[in-house]
Amino acid sequence: MFTRSPLLVVILLAGIIVPAAAQSTRVKKAAPAAPAAPAAPPAVAGPKLDAILLNSLKPRSIGPAIMSGRVSDVAFDPQDSFTYYVALGTGGVMKTTDNGGSFDAVFEKEAVAAVGAVAVAPSDPKTIWVGTGEANDRNSSQWGDGVYLSTDAGDTWKNVGLKTSKTISRIVVHPKDPKTAWVAVMGYLWSPSPDRGLYKTSDSGQTWKAVLQAPAAYTNKVGCGDVVIDPSNPDILYAALYARVRTPWSFTSGPDVTDGKDLGGIFRSTDGGTTWKKL
């Protein structure tokens, strides 16, 4: 029987244990370092502003900025881009001839101050149409007394009708005839009122014709909220009918005002407003 010598056993164990120990103590390779983040660009120093450079700048009022201090409309002189008119919801009409550098009040002696629309005749910049009464739905909106016309660029004004319209949202003027205009009347915000809808005049306001209104039972509830004209073809117009009513504690609009009937929407005319099709 063969017997192992103690020396041989030690040698064999050393041959097994030493390689294993060497493997366990083998140094692991370090993971590659993450790329360094790009350096932030150096800050750009702005120009130094000396206080003396601000001495010539003085604060000035650029218009009302409290409740009711709203701009309802803006109309530009077609021949002079530096001249335009600004309709204020409760402050008349302002005019500038230097691109807003200064403004003059040109609608201060009339019976009302609330203005909803202003338009300059494309063919005659001295003919200015103004619709009184702010047509916004705010409870601070105020009403007017119809349409005003100026033929001297705002120096003087004449009331030319629709005196019970209460609020007017838009006016468009025929591109070639300053005497012809379409007026979008929203009507009284707080209760039913007459003269709602879209009206047209061809004689500077001497006579008016309702060209777009809701059915007879609802003409005193549905107003005209907007109108636009195709400047290349004045027979094409688009207008929007809209019903609304406000109380001190609520606001209702659309079919809820007209017994569930959908009488509002966008309408199109291709014959100058004689006939309309709902889109």
PyMOL commands that set and color helices and strands:
alter all, ss='L'
color gray80, all
select helices_A, chain A and resi 6-24+51-54+216-218+254-256
alter helices_A, ss='H'
color red, helices_A
select strands_A, chain A and resi 71-77+80-88+92-96+104-105+115-121+124-132+147-150+158-161+168-173+181-185+197-201+209-212+222-230+233-247+250-253+265-269+277-278
alter strands_A, ss='S'
color yellow, strands_A
deselect
rebuild
show_as cartoon
